[in-house]
Amino acid sequence: MKAIKYTAKVDSKGNLVLPRTRLKKGSVVEVIVLISDETSEDHDLVAASAGNLDFWDNALDDKIWNDI
C-alpha cells in the first residue's frame, strides 16, 4: 500500500477540503484523519511517544534488575 500525506483544512461548512491530487479517477483510498492541535494537552504526550527509546537501553540498570 502506498502512503501519501496531505495537510487540509475544514471549511466554514464543516467540509474537509483536500488539495488537488495526482490520483487516478476511480482510485480506492483509505482516509485516516489526525487532528493537529499544537495547544492540546496531549501534544507533549504525542511528542514523547514519537521519540526514541534510548532511555530504556541502560546496561547498568539492566544488570541490577536482572540480578534481583
N, C-alpha and C positions, 0 to 999 in steps of 0.2 A: 504494500500500500504506500502511496506517495503522499507526503505531507506538504502542505502549502500554508503559510501563515499570512493572514491579513489583519490589519487593525481597522476597525469600523466604528461608527457612531450610531447611536439610536436617535432618530429624528424626533421632532416635537409631537408626532402622532404615535410614537412608540414603535416605529418600524426600524429594523436593523438595515442600514444602508451599506452594502458592500461595494468596494471599488470594482471596476471592470476587471474581469478575469480572463485568462487565456484558455479556459476550459472549453472542451468541445460541447456543442449544443446537445443536450440529452444526457450528459455525463451524470452518473450517480455519485453523490458526495455525502459524507457524514459531517455534520456540523456540531462542534463542541464549543459552547460559549463560556469563556472565562471572563469574569467581571473584574476589570482593573480599577482598583481604588487605592491609591497610594496613601490615603489618610485612614484607611481601615485599621482597626486594632489588630487584625490578623496579618497585616503586612510584615511585621517583624518575624512572626512565626513562619510565614511562607518563605521569606528570605533566608531564614536559618535552615529550613528544611532543604533548600536548594544548594546549600553549602556542601563542603566535603565532610568526610567522617574521620579526618586525621586525628581529631581529639581522642577517639577511641583506640587508636593504634599506639599503645604505650606499653613497651616491653616490660618495664619495671612494674607497672600496675598489674599487668597480666601475670607476672611471676608471683606477686604477692597473693593475688586472688586464686591462682591455681594451686598454691600451697596450703590454702585454708581447708 
